Amino acid sequence: MHPLTDQELRDTVSALLPDAVELLGELVRLPSVFGATPERLAACADTAHAIAAQLKFLGFPEPRLQETSDGSVTVLAHRPGRPGAPTVMLYSHYDVQPEGDPADWRYPPFDVTRVGERLYGRGTADCKGSVVAHLAALRALGDHCAAGVRFVCEGSEEQGGRGLDDYIRAHPEEFDDIDAALILDASNPGPGRPAIVTSLRGVVVSRVSVRTGSRVLHSGTFGGAAPDAVMALMRLLAGLRDDNGDTVVDGLPNTSPVHTGGYPESDFRAHTGLPESGRVLGTADVATQLWARPALTVMATDIPALSQAVPAVQPVARALVNLRVPPGVPAQAAAELLAAHVLRHNPWQADIEIEHLVVSDPFVSTTDGAAHQVLARTLSDAYGRAAVNVGSGGSIPLCGTLRAAVPDAEILLLGISEPGSNIHAADESVLLSDLRAAITAEAMFLRDLPTVPPNSTIPPQRSQLI
């Protein structure tokens, strides 16, 4: 069997693209929001079954639907490779974010609408499009795939579920043959601009509760002397950012040794919609602020809503905060520093409790491994533009779990989305050209990786400006 040439793969992917788009439409029409209504949980199950059926068609002998500790179902499948060939894990997730208010969408959230080169719909980019990219790459390569493949598709990633992580920790022997993992759940810096994400911030999600009294008090009768829990909480949260917008947590480093490349401020403003009059926060360049420094955001507050307003001093207020942890800092250490800071800077001697709900470490990958270099080359060939190494401000707990379970495997993060994809927001979309290029690059990677001698290393590719 002669090896498929680059042009043959490109032609095959182009011929299969209509089928891939049709499959994407079938998956997007299933509103697989984990942890939501019974109808949507049923959609999660239907999505998992649909993916397993595709894997069966592709020659995976026994795809299985594995229930995990958080109640979600992970699709697991293994297809052995040729003797001596490496094994590659292909990861993505099939659960999606809720759509929010449908009125905010120009197009139906749970359907695929093509407008020019964009495919709109919830999950087209994050991450059902990635699931389809994996499946299409395997189909395009067909019997020419010498590598062994472990297919892993998670069902609760968007809701912070740790079911898959728990499963890997409990069953590391199922994954110990992995030589490389393609985590298709990252983003590119722009349309048609391929990237490998080499660093991620960690994350700590904490619930902060402030109590200043035992009951609601009339603001006229007692206001001015009675401490207000809402004001105490606001003062506490405001103190976690300084006047420049830098996050301030006592003892938490505000720098990281990772190389951040570059992120022009003009691109950042365009990607975020920030007007020229708006201020970009922080005392460092944009890339450093996003990828290598801590960032504290308030996810939600539990205080009276405007519709429930009364002239009263509130005794209790709560907030859910999200701390992004820079590479090089253990997330548990960051969580402890945050708790100590909150208790130390206690306004009005309030009764404060802090509970850490999520604690996930940062991640930094190596760039001198053979798999990294093969992927960089195939991404460059498929996109027609040099792939670059970039950081990301996001967090993927799975990376740390995999590293602990399979320390010698190369973990490679890439994606099909870009800033215009609007992931987690209304009118999520993916560019058809980027989907095609990602499928082609992955097929080339699976074709080429088995030709690299085992345990070989290649001088690292220089990180470039994005």
Secondary structure by P-SEA (a helix, b strand, c coil): cccccaaaaaaaaaaaaaaaaaaaaaaaaccccccccaaaaaaaaaaaaaaaaaaaaacccccccccccccbbbbbbbbbccccbbbbbbbbbcccccccccccccccccbbbbcccccccccccccaaaaaaaaaaaaaacccccbbbbbbbbcccccccaaaaaaaaaccccccccccccccccccccccbbbbbcbbbbbbbbbbbbbcccccccccccccccccaaaaaaaaaaacccccccccccccccccccccccccaaaaaaaaccccccccccccccccccccbbbbbbcccccccccccccccccbbbbbbbbbbcccccaaaaaaaaaaaaaaacccccbbbbbbcbbbbbbbbbcccaaaaaaaaaaaaaacbbbbbbccccccaaaaaaaaacccbbbbbcccccccccccccbbbbbaaaaaaaaaaaaaaaaccccccccccccccccccc
